[in-house]
Amino acid sequence: MDITELLLKAMTLLGLGMTFVFMFLGLLMIAIKLLAMFVHADQPTVATKPVQKAIKPQSSDIDPKVVAAISSAVMQYRKRTTA
């Protein structure tokens, strides 16, 4: 085999390979576009803060200082975890 025949075979393989890849990617894009027409994406959801209800103590024997201490600890914890 001389160099001309080898180059001709190389160009043939190059052309066939590139054609195959081009056709495969083209079919893949067509399939994706067809699927996108039938399957709609979910609508984005907006995160909202949940409404917090005030909790009233059941019994009146709870010390208001303890309630204030627990409330401030919870507030500090929430500030630290959300930041």
Backbone as XML, in Angstrom:
<?xml version="1.0"?>
<chain id="A" units="angstrom">
  <residue number="1" name="MET">
    <atom name="N" x="0.842" y="-1.181" z="0.000"/>
    <atom name="CA" x="0.000" y="0.000" z="0.000"/>
    <atom name="C" x="0.886" y="1.242" z="0.000"/>
  </residue>
  <residue number="2" name="ASP">
    <atom name="N" x="0.516" y="2.150" z="-0.816"/>
    <atom name="CA" x="1.274" y="3.390" z="-0.802"/>
    <atom name="C" x="0.502" y="4.438" z="-0.006"/>
  </residue>
  <residue number="3" name="ILE">
    <atom name="N" x="1.084" y="5.588" z="0.137"/>
    <atom name="CA" x="0.556" y="6.639" z="0.992"/>
    <atom name="C" x="-0.786" y="7.170" z="0.491"/>
  </residue>
  <residue number="4" name="THR">
    <atom name="N" x="-0.997" y="7.156" z="-0.809"/>
    <atom name="CA" x="-2.247" y="7.668" z="-1.378"/>
    <atom name="C" x="-3.424" y="6.799" z="-0.956"/>
  </residue>
  <residue number="5" name="GLU">
    <atom name="N" x="-3.252" y="5.495" z="-1.021"/>
    <atom name="CA" x="-4.329" y="4.578" z="-0.619"/>
    <atom name="C" x="-4.625" y="4.704" z="0.879"/>
  </residue>
  <residue number="6" name="LEU">
    <atom name="N" x="-3.589" y="4.855" z="1.686"/>
    <atom name="CA" x="-3.782" y="5.002" z="3.122"/>
    <atom name="C" x="-4.518" y="6.304" z="3.459"/>
  </residue>
  <residue number="7" name="LEU">
    <atom name="N" x="-4.141" y="7.374" z="2.777"/>
    <atom name="CA" x="-4.826" y="8.646" z="3.010"/>
    <atom name="C" x="-6.283" y="8.591" z="2.547"/>
  </residue>
  <residue number="8" name="LEU">
    <atom name="N" x="-6.546" y="7.898" z="1.461"/>
    <atom name="CA" x="-7.909" y="7.755" z="0.964"/>
    <atom name="C" x="-8.769" y="6.970" z="1.962"/>
  </residue>
  <residue number="9" name="LYS">
    <atom name="N" x="-8.229" y="5.889" z="2.521"/>
    <atom name="CA" x="-8.955" y="5.116" z="3.528"/>
    <atom name="C" x="-9.178" y="5.951" z="4.801"/>
  </residue>
  <residue number="10" name="ALA">
    <atom name="N" x="-8.175" y="6.717" z="5.174"/>
    <atom name="CA" x="-8.303" y="7.555" z="6.368"/>
    <atom name="C" x="-9.392" y="8.607" z="6.167"/>
  </residue>
  <residue number="11" name="MET">
    <atom name="N" x="-9.427" y="9.242" z="5.016"/>
    <atom name="CA" x="-10.452" y="10.245" z="4.736"/>
    <atom name="C" x="-11.842" y="9.612" z="4.683"/>
  </residue>
  <residue number="12" name="THR">
    <atom name="N" x="-11.934" y="8.399" z="4.147"/>
    <atom name="CA" x="-13.221" y="7.706" z="4.102"/>
    <atom name="C" x="-13.716" y="7.412" z="5.516"/>
  </residue>
  <residue number="13" name="LEU">
    <atom name="N" x="-12.834" y="6.892" z="6.360"/>
    <atom name="CA" x="-13.217" y="6.612" z="7.744"/>
    <atom name="C" x="-13.568" y="7.894" z="8.497"/>
  </residue>
  <residue number="14" name="LEU">
    <atom name="N" x="-12.828" y="8.951" z="8.235"/>
    <atom name="CA" x="-13.107" y="10.238" z="8.863"/>
    <atom name="C" x="-14.482" y="10.742" z="8.450"/>
  </residue>
  <residue number="15" name="GLY">
    <atom name="N" x="-14.777" y="10.677" z="7.185"/>
    <atom name="CA" x="-16.078" y="11.138" z="6.690"/>
    <atom name="C" x="-17.227" y="10.301" z="7.245"/>
  </residue>
  <residue number="16" name="LEU">
    <atom name="N" x="-17.062" y="8.982" z="7.258"/>
    <atom name="CA" x="-18.109" y="8.118" z="7.793"/>
    <atom name="C" x="-18.326" y="8.363" z="9.290"/>
  </residue>
  <residue number="17" name="GLY">
    <atom name="N" x="-17.249" y="8.505" z="10.021"/>
    <atom name="CA" x="-17.356" y="8.732" z="11.461"/>
    <atom name="C" x="-18.028" y="10.053" z="11.776"/>
  </residue>
  <residue number="18" name="MET">
    <atom name="N" x="-17.620" y="11.101" z="11.087"/>
    <atom name="CA" x="-18.214" y="12.410" z="11.343"/>
    <atom name="C" x="-19.682" y="12.443" z="10.920"/>
  </residue>
  <residue number="19" name="THR">
    <atom name="N" x="-20.022" y="11.774" z="9.829"/>
    <atom name="CA" x="-21.414" y="11.707" z="9.386"/>
    <atom name="C" x="-22.267" y="10.973" z="10.411"/>
  </residue>
  <residue number="20" name="PHE">
    <atom name="N" x="-21.755" y="9.855" z="10.925"/>
    <atom name="CA" x="-22.490" y="9.075" z="11.911"/>
    <atom name="C" x="-22.731" y="9.910" z="13.184"/>
  </residue>
  <residue number="21" name="VAL">
    <atom name="N" x="-21.711" y="10.585" z="13.666"/>
    <atom name="CA" x="-21.848" y="11.391" z="14.880"/>
    <atom name="C" x="-22.812" y="12.550" z="14.643"/>
  </residue>
  <residue number="22" name="PHE">
    <atom name="N" x="-22.713" y="13.212" z="13.509"/>
    <atom name="CA" x="-23.599" y="14.325" z="13.189"/>
    <atom name="C" x="-25.060" y="13.868" z="13.131"/>
  </residue>
  <residue number="23" name="MET">
    <atom name="N" x="-25.300" y="12.735" z="12.484"/>
    <atom name="CA" x="-26.669" y="12.228" z="12.386"/>
    <atom name="C" x="-27.199" y="11.797" z="13.756"/>
  </residue>
  <residue number="24" name="PHE">
    <atom name="N" x="-26.368" y="11.163" z="14.561"/>
    <atom name="CA" x="-26.789" y="10.732" z="15.890"/>
    <atom name="C" x="-27.156" y="11.935" z="16.763"/>
  </residue>
  <residue number="25" name="LEU">
    <atom name="N" x="-26.323" y="12.961" z="16.760"/>
    <atom name="CA" x="-26.614" y="14.142" z="17.562"/>
    <atom name="C" x="-27.849" y="14.878" z="17.045"/>
  </residue>
  <residue number="26" name="GLY">
    <atom name="N" x="-28.030" y="14.920" z="15.750"/>
    <atom name="CA" x="-29.225" y="15.542" z="15.185"/>
    <atom name="C" x="-30.488" y="14.812" z="15.617"/>
  </residue>
  <residue number="27" name="LEU">
    <atom name="N" x="-30.470" y="13.480" z="15.550"/>
    <atom name="CA" x="-31.631" y="12.705" z="15.994"/>
    <atom name="C" x="-31.865" y="12.883" z="17.498"/>
  </residue>
  <residue number="28" name="LEU">
    <atom name="N" x="-30.797" y="12.989" z="18.248"/>
    <atom name="CA" x="-30.930" y="13.198" z="19.687"/>
    <atom name="C" x="-31.598" y="14.539" z="19.986"/>
  </residue>
  <residue number="29" name="MET">
    <atom name="N" x="-31.215" y="15.575" z="19.269"/>
    <atom name="CA" x="-31.832" y="16.890" z="19.467"/>
    <atom name="C" x="-33.304" y="16.874" z="19.070"/>
  </residue>
  <residue number="30" name="ILE">
    <atom name="N" x="-33.634" y="16.193" z="17.995"/>
    <atom name="CA" x="-35.033" y="16.091" z="17.577"/>
    <atom name="C" x="-35.840" y="15.360" z="18.636"/>
  </residue>
  <residue number="31" name="ALA">
    <atom name="N" x="-35.290" y="14.275" z="19.176"/>
    <atom name="CA" x="-36.000" y="13.516" z="20.205"/>
    <atom name="C" x="-36.211" y="14.361" z="21.455"/>
  </residue>
  <residue number="32" name="ILE">
    <atom name="N" x="-35.227" y="15.143" z="21.838"/>
    <atom name="CA" x="-35.353" y="15.994" z="23.028"/>
    <atom name="C" x="-36.417" y="17.061" z="22.807"/>
  </residue>
  <residue number="33" name="LYS">
    <atom name="N" x="-36.450" y="17.658" z="21.630"/>
    <atom name="CA" x="-37.458" y="18.688" z="21.344"/>
    <atom name="C" x="-38.862" y="18.078" z="21.331"/>
  </residue>
  <residue number="34" name="LEU">
    <atom name="N" x="-39.003" y="16.861" z="20.783"/>
    <atom name="CA" x="-40.310" y="16.211" z="20.802"/>
    <atom name="C" x="-40.755" y="15.895" z="22.224"/>
  </residue>
  <residue number="35" name="LEU">
    <atom name="N" x="-39.830" y="15.425" z="23.043"/>
    <atom name="CA" x="-40.171" y="15.145" z="24.438"/>
    <atom name="C" x="-40.531" y="16.417" z="25.188"/>
  </residue>
  <residue number="36" name="ALA">
    <atom name="N" x="-39.868" y="17.512" z="24.885"/>
    <atom name="CA" x="-40.155" y="18.776" z="25.552"/>
    <atom name="C" x="-41.556" y="19.278" z="25.197"/>
  </residue>
  <residue number="37" name="MET">
    <atom name="N" x="-42.048" y="18.936" z="24.019"/>
    <atom name="CA" x="-43.400" y="19.351" z="23.653"/>
    <atom name="C" x="-44.448" y="18.571" z="24.438"/>
  </residue>
  <residue number="38" name="PHE">
    <atom name="N" x="-44.176" y="17.314" z="24.744"/>
    <atom name="CA" x="-45.165" y="16.488" z="25.426"/>
    <atom name="C" x="-45.061" y="16.547" z="26.947"/>
  </residue>
  <residue number="39" name="VAL">
    <atom name="N" x="-43.874" y="16.762" z="27.474"/>
    <atom name="CA" x="-43.680" y="16.808" z="28.919"/>
    <atom name="C" x="-43.336" y="18.246" z="29.293"/>
  </residue>
  <residue number="40" name="HIS">
    <atom name="N" x="-44.251" y="18.887" z="29.997"/>
    <atom name="CA" x="-44.030" y="20.276" z="30.391"/>
    <atom name="C" x="-43.269" y="20.329" z="31.702"/>
  </residue>
  <residue number="41" name="ALA">
    <atom name="N" x="-42.428" y="21.323" z="31.832"/>
    <atom name="CA" x="-41.647" y="21.493" z="33.053"/>
    <atom name="C" x="-42.553" y="21.990" z="34.162"/>
  </residue>
  <residue number="42" name="ASP">
    <atom name="N" x="-42.197" y="21.657" z="35.396"/>
    <atom name="CA" x="-42.955" y="22.127" z="36.544"/>
    <atom name="C" x="-42.778" y="23.627" z="36.693"/>
  </residue>
  <residue number="43" name="GLN">
    <atom name="N" x="-43.818" y="24.256" z="37.174"/>
    <atom name="CA" x="-43.744" y="25.685" z="37.429"/>
    <atom name="C" x="-42.896" y="25.917" z="38.672"/>
  </residue>
  <residue number="44" name="PRO">
    <atom name="N" x="-42.051" y="26.929" z="38.671"/>
    <atom name="CA" x="-41.234" y="27.181" z="39.861"/>
    <atom name="C" x="-42.120" y="27.617" z="41.026"/>
  </residue>
  <residue number="45" name="THR">
    <atom name="N" x="-41.770" y="27.139" z="42.197"/>
    <atom name="CA" x="-42.546" y="27.499" z="43.376"/>
    <atom name="C" x="-41.806" y="28.574" z="44.152"/>
  </residue>
  <residue number="46" name="VAL">
    <atom name="N" x="-42.568" y="29.466" z="44.742"/>
    <atom name="CA" x="-41.997" y="30.540" z="45.532"/>
    <atom name="C" x="-42.059" y="30.117" z="46.990"/>
  </residue>
  <residue number="47" name="ALA">
    <atom name="N" x="-40.906" y="30.121" z="47.633"/>
    <atom name="CA" x="-40.861" y="29.733" z="49.037"/>
    <atom name="C" x="-41.414" y="30.857" z="49.898"/>
  </residue>
  <residue number="48" name="THR">
    <atom name="N" x="-42.368" y="30.520" z="50.729"/>
    <atom name="CA" x="-42.934" y="31.502" z="51.638"/>
    <atom name="C" x="-42.683" y="31.041" z="53.062"/>
  </residue>
  <residue number="49" name="LYS">
    <atom name="N" x="-42.598" y="32.005" z="53.938"/>
    <atom name="CA" x="-42.397" y="31.670" z="55.343"/>
    <atom name="C" x="-43.716" y="31.172" z="55.919"/>
  </residue>
  <residue number="50" name="PRO">
    <atom name="N" x="-43.658" y="30.103" z="56.688"/>
    <atom name="CA" x="-44.909" y="29.618" z="57.282"/>
    <atom name="C" x="-45.421" y="30.597" z="58.337"/>
  </residue>
  <residue number="51" name="VAL">
    <atom name="N" x="-46.722" y="30.674" z="58.441"/>
    <atom name="CA" x="-47.339" y="31.569" z="59.415"/>
    <atom name="C" x="-47.184" y="30.946" z="60.790"/>
  </residue>
  <residue number="52" name="GLN">
    <atom name="N" x="-46.626" y="31.712" z="61.712"/>
    <atom name="CA" x="-46.426" y="31.219" z="63.066"/>
    <atom name="C" x="-47.552" y="31.712" z="63.950"/>
  </residue>
  <residue number="53" name="LYS">
    <atom name="N" x="-48.158" y="30.773" z="64.635"/>
    <atom name="CA" x="-49.245" y="31.124" z="65.538"/>
    <atom name="C" x="-48.681" y="31.286" z="66.946"/>
  </residue>
  <residue number="54" name="ALA">
    <atom name="N" x="-49.274" y="32.216" z="67.672"/>
    <atom name="CA" x="-48.849" y="32.415" z="69.058"/>
    <atom name="C" x="-49.370" y="31.259" z="69.904"/>
  </residue>
  <residue number="55" name="ILE">
    <atom name="N" x="-48.477" y="30.691" z="70.694"/>
    <atom name="CA" x="-48.845" y="29.570" z="71.540"/>
    <atom name="C" x="-49.110" y="30.102" z="72.943"/>
  </residue>
  <residue number="56" name="LYS">
    <atom name="N" x="-50.293" y="29.828" z="73.410"/>
    <atom name="CA" x="-50.659" y="30.262" z="74.751"/>
    <atom name="C" x="-50.433" y="29.100" z="75.713"/>
  </residue>
  <residue number="57" name="PRO">
    <atom name="N" x="-49.860" y="29.382" z="76.876"/>
    <atom name="CA" x="-49.638" y="28.297" z="77.833"/>
    <atom name="C" x="-50.967" y="27.756" z="78.348"/>
  </residue>
  <residue number="58" name="GLN">
    <atom name="N" x="-51.012" y="26.447" z="78.590"/>
    <atom name="CA" x="-52.224" y="25.801" z="79.067"/>
    <atom name="C" x="-52.505" y="26.141" z="80.529"/>
  </residue>
  <residue number="59" name="SER">
    <atom name="N" x="-51.452" y="26.183" z="81.307"/>
    <atom name="CA" x="-51.672" y="26.472" z="82.722"/>
    <atom name="C" x="-51.009" y="27.794" z="83.079"/>
  </residue>
  <residue number="60" name="SER">
    <atom name="N" x="-51.509" y="28.421" z="84.129"/>
    <atom name="CA" x="-50.997" y="29.725" z="84.508"/>
    <atom name="C" x="-49.848" y="29.639" z="85.506"/>
  </residue>
  <residue number="61" name="ASP">
    <atom name="N" x="-49.385" y="28.420" z="85.837"/>
    <atom name="CA" x="-48.319" y="28.291" z="86.824"/>
    <atom name="C" x="-46.924" y="28.345" z="86.200"/>
  </residue>
  <residue number="62" name="ILE">
    <atom name="N" x="-46.823" y="28.664" z="84.892"/>
    <atom name="CA" x="-45.516" y="28.795" z="84.241"/>
    <atom name="C" x="-44.990" y="30.206" z="84.503"/>
  </residue>
  <residue number="63" name="ASP">
    <atom name="N" x="-43.749" y="30.267" z="84.933"/>
    <atom name="CA" x="-43.135" y="31.553" z="85.255"/>
    <atom name="C" x="-42.890" y="32.347" z="83.959"/>
  </residue>
  <residue number="64" name="PRO">
    <atom name="N" x="-43.310" y="33.596" z="83.867"/>
    <atom name="CA" x="-43.099" y="34.388" z="82.651"/>
    <atom name="C" x="-41.619" y="34.578" z="82.318"/>
  </residue>
  <residue number="65" name="LYS">
    <atom name="N" x="-40.750" y="34.550" z="83.309"/>
    <atom name="CA" x="-39.314" y="34.687" z="83.049"/>
    <atom name="C" x="-38.785" y="33.464" z="82.298"/>
  </residue>
  <residue number="66" name="VAL">
    <atom name="N" x="-39.302" y="32.288" z="82.622"/>
    <atom name="CA" x="-38.889" y="31.063" z="81.921"/>
    <atom name="C" x="-39.358" y="31.109" z="80.474"/>
  </residue>
  <residue number="67" name="VAL">
    <atom name="N" x="-40.583" y="31.569" z="80.283"/>
    <atom name="CA" x="-41.122" y="31.688" z="78.923"/>
    <atom name="C" x="-40.286" y="32.681" z="78.113"/>
  </residue>
  <residue number="68" name="ALA">
    <atom name="N" x="-39.911" y="33.790" z="78.718"/>
    <atom name="CA" x="-39.092" y="34.789" z="78.026"/>
    <atom name="C" x="-37.715" y="34.223" z="77.693"/>
  </residue>
  <residue number="69" name="ALA">
    <atom name="N" x="-37.124" y="33.454" z="78.613"/>
    <atom name="CA" x="-35.809" y="32.864" z="78.363"/>
    <atom name="C" x="-35.869" y="31.851" z="77.226"/>
  </residue>
  <residue number="70" name="ILE">
    <atom name="N" x="-36.898" y="31.026" z="77.229"/>
    <atom name="CA" x="-37.042" y="30.022" z="76.155"/>
    <atom name="C" x="-37.297" y="30.713" z="74.824"/>
  </residue>
  <residue number="71" name="SER">
    <atom name="N" x="-38.140" y="31.748" z="74.828"/>
    <atom name="CA" x="-38.432" y="32.470" z="73.584"/>
    <atom name="C" x="-37.182" y="33.118" z="73.011"/>
  </residue>
  <residue number="72" name="SER">
    <atom name="N" x="-36.359" y="33.732" z="73.864"/>
    <atom name="CA" x="-35.153" y="34.375" z="73.348"/>
    <atom name="C" x="-34.154" y="33.335" z="72.855"/>
  </residue>
  <residue number="73" name="ALA">
    <atom name="N" x="-34.090" y="32.170" z="73.504"/>
    <atom name="CA" x="-33.185" y="31.109" z="73.041"/>
    <atom name="C" x="-33.614" y="30.589" z="71.678"/>
  </residue>
  <residue number="74" name="VAL">
    <atom name="N" x="-34.918" y="30.425" z="71.494"/>
    <atom name="CA" x="-35.427" y="29.955" z="70.197"/>
    <atom name="C" x="-35.147" y="30.987" z="69.118"/>
  </residue>
  <residue number="75" name="MET">
    <atom name="N" x="-35.359" y="32.248" z="69.407"/>
    <atom name="CA" x="-35.091" y="33.309" z="68.431"/>
    <atom name="C" x="-33.617" y="33.341" z="68.030"/>
  </residue>
  <residue number="76" name="GLN">
    <atom name="N" x="-32.721" y="33.217" z="69.013"/>
    <atom name="CA" x="-31.289" y="33.210" z="68.716"/>
    <atom name="C" x="-30.920" y="31.994" z="67.879"/>
  </residue>
  <residue number="77" name="TYR">
    <atom name="N" x="-31.510" y="30.855" z="68.165"/>
    <atom name="CA" x="-31.226" y="29.638" z="67.403"/>
    <atom name="C" x="-31.685" y="29.799" z="65.958"/>
  </residue>
  <residue number="78" name="ARG">
    <atom name="N" x="-32.881" y="30.353" z="65.764"/>
    <atom name="CA" x="-33.390" y="30.536" z="64.406"/>
    <atom name="C" x="-32.553" y="31.532" z="63.613"/>
  </residue>
  <residue number="79" name="LYS">
    <atom name="N" x="-32.104" y="32.581" z="64.252"/>
    <atom name="CA" x="-31.245" y="33.563" z="63.567"/>
    <atom name="C" x="-29.920" y="32.922" z="63.159"/>
  </residue>
  <residue number="80" name="ARG">
    <atom name="N" x="-29.377" y="32.081" z="64.025"/>
    <atom name="CA" x="-28.077" y="31.462" z="63.736"/>
    <atom name="C" x="-28.180" y="30.416" z="62.643"/>
  </residue>
  <residue number="81" name="THR">
    <atom name="N" x="-29.276" y="29.640" z="62.612"/>
    <atom name="CA" x="-29.400" y="28.590" z="61.609"/>
    <atom name="C" x="-29.820" y="29.120" z="60.257"/>
  </residue>
  <residue number="82" name="THR">
    <atom name="N" x="-30.542" y="30.223" z="60.177"/>
    <atom name="CA" x="-30.963" y="30.750" z="58.883"/>
    <atom name="C" x="-29.915" y="31.637" z="58.246"/>
  </residue>
  <residue number="83" name="ALA">
    <atom name="N" x="-28.985" y="32.141" z="59.018"/>
    <atom name="CA" x="-27.974" y="33.047" z="58.469"/>
    <atom name="C" x="-26.842" y="32.298" z="57.843"/>
  </residue>
</chain>
